[in-house]
Amino acid sequence: MDPNRLDRELARRGWNATDLAKASGISVATISAARRGRPVSNATLCKVAEALRAAPIVEGVDWYQYDTTSFGGWPTPSNPYAQPPVWATPDNGVVLTQLYPVS
């Protein structure tokens, strides 16, 4: 088990050794030993992998709301031609070039 990778994953989740121990059913001492680079059993690796297997599914999503009363041509899930937020340069300019007045 790569202790640096384990530490990065715990930090990304805001977890510590106790949180991982609770999620995996492994003792805190075993988790701490793994974080120091000590060898661990295959069974321990499997338990850690199972506890950490959840992957974020909404990281970097583009969920936005638009008022289509006056203008159309906004990015949509079926036509995500640009990142919609105003701070996404140059995409904000691309969005402006695609807007059209709605009658």
C-alpha positions as CSV (number, residue, x, y, z in Angstrom):
1,M,0.0,0.0,0.0
2,D,1.4,3.4,-1.0
3,P,1.3,5.5,2.2
4,N,1.5,8.8,0.2
5,R,-1.5,7.8,-1.9
6,L,-3.4,6.7,1.2
7,D,-2.7,10.0,2.9
8,R,-3.8,11.9,-0.2
9,E,-7.1,10.0,-0.4
10,L,-7.8,10.4,3.3
11,A,-7.1,14.2,3.0
12,R,-9.3,14.5,0.0
13,R,-12.2,12.9,1.9
14,G,-11.4,14.9,5.1
15,W,-10.8,11.6,6.9
16,N,-8.2,10.5,9.5
17,A,-7.1,7.0,10.5
18,T,-10.0,6.6,12.8
19,D,-12.5,7.4,10.1
20,L,-11.0,4.8,7.8
21,A,-10.8,2.3,10.6
22,K,-14.5,2.7,11.2
23,A,-15.4,2.4,7.5
24,S,-13.2,-0.6,6.9
25,G,-13.4,-2.5,10.2
26,I,-9.6,-2.4,10.6
27,S,-7.9,-1.3,13.7
28,V,-6.5,2.2,13.9
29,A,-3.1,0.7,14.7
30,T,-3.1,-1.2,11.4
31,I,-4.2,1.9,9.5
32,S,-1.4,3.9,11.2
33,A,1.2,1.2,10.3
34,A,0.1,1.3,6.7
35,R,0.4,5.1,6.6
36,R,4.0,4.7,7.8
37,G,4.7,2.3,5.0
38,R,4.6,-1.0,6.9
39,P,3.5,-4.0,4.9
40,V,-0.2,-5.1,5.3
41,S,-2.0,-8.2,4.4
42,N,-4.0,-8.7,1.2
43,A,-7.2,-9.0,3.4
44,T,-6.4,-5.5,4.8
45,L,-5.8,-4.1,1.4
46,C,-9.2,-5.5,0.2
47,K,-11.0,-3.9,3.3
48,V,-9.3,-0.5,2.6
49,A,-10.2,-0.7,-1.1
50,E,-13.8,-1.5,-0.2
51,A,-14.0,1.4,2.3
52,L,-12.5,3.8,-0.3
53,R,-14.3,2.6,-3.4
54,A,-16.9,5.3,-3.5
55,A,-16.1,7.7,-6.2
56,P,-17.4,11.3,-6.4
57,I,-20.0,11.5,-9.1
58,V,-20.6,15.3,-9.1
59,E,-17.1,16.7,-9.2
60,G,-16.9,19.5,-11.8
61,V,-20.5,19.4,-12.9
62,D,-22.0,22.2,-15.0
63,W,-25.4,22.7,-13.4
64,Y,-26.8,26.2,-14.2
65,Q,-30.1,27.9,-14.6
66,Y,-31.0,30.3,-17.4
67,D,-33.9,32.5,-18.1
68,T,-34.9,31.6,-21.7
69,T,-37.7,34.1,-21.8
70,S,-35.7,36.6,-23.8
71,F,-32.7,34.7,-25.1
72,G,-32.0,31.1,-26.4
73,G,-28.9,29.3,-27.3
74,W,-27.6,28.5,-23.8
75,P,-25.5,25.4,-23.2
76,T,-27.6,22.4,-22.4
77,P,-26.9,18.8,-21.3
78,S,-27.5,17.7,-24.9
79,N,-25.4,20.6,-26.3
80,P,-22.6,21.4,-23.8
81,Y,-20.6,23.5,-26.1
82,A,-19.1,25.7,-23.4
83,Q,-18.6,26.0,-19.6
84,P,-21.4,28.3,-18.6
85,P,-20.1,30.2,-15.5
86,V,-19.1,33.9,-16.1
87,W,-15.6,33.3,-14.8
88,A,-14.9,30.5,-17.4
89,T,-12.8,32.5,-19.9
90,P,-13.0,32.2,-22.9
91,D,-16.1,30.1,-22.7
92,N,-18.2,33.0,-21.4
93,G,-17.5,34.8,-24.7
94,V,-18.4,31.7,-26.7
95,V,-21.8,31.6,-24.9
96,L,-22.4,35.2,-25.7
97,T,-21.8,34.5,-29.4
98,Q,-24.4,31.7,-29.4
99,L,-27.3,33.6,-27.8
100,Y,-30.2,34.7,-29.9
101,P,-33.3,36.8,-29.1
102,V,-36.5,34.8,-28.6
103,S,-39.7,36.3,-30.1
